[in-house]
Amino acid sequence: MELGQPLSISATIQYLPKHRVGEGLGLRLSANRLTQLLSPLLVGGIAELVSMKGIFYLVGFILCVGSGKLRGLPDGDEE
């Protein structure tokens, strides 16, 4: 089990009104299953177009951009 699953369930329950929690959890689960279906198809299609070397560089680029965005986030100590 991954760490994100219990956290997203907890956040869904916490932030939705009591009468909409079931809908929110169902929507969250549907989105998770959709990404589990589409992600391999998308990555496979990209790999077919740009080769395995291209995927390596693409993932590296995504990691660099993501780490740069994280570095710009405030620590929460600033007021």
BELPEQUI-V55326 format. One record per pair of residues at least 6 apart in sequence whose ideal C-beta (glycine too) atoms are under 6 Angstrom apart, sorted by the first residue. I is the first residue (numbers start at 0). GAP is how many residues later the second one is. D is the distance in Angstrom with one decimal. If there is no record, write none. Layout:
I	GAP	D
I	GAP	D
//
This chain:
11	12	4.6
11	13	5.7
11	16	5.6
12	8	5.6
15	8	4.4
46	8	5.0
//
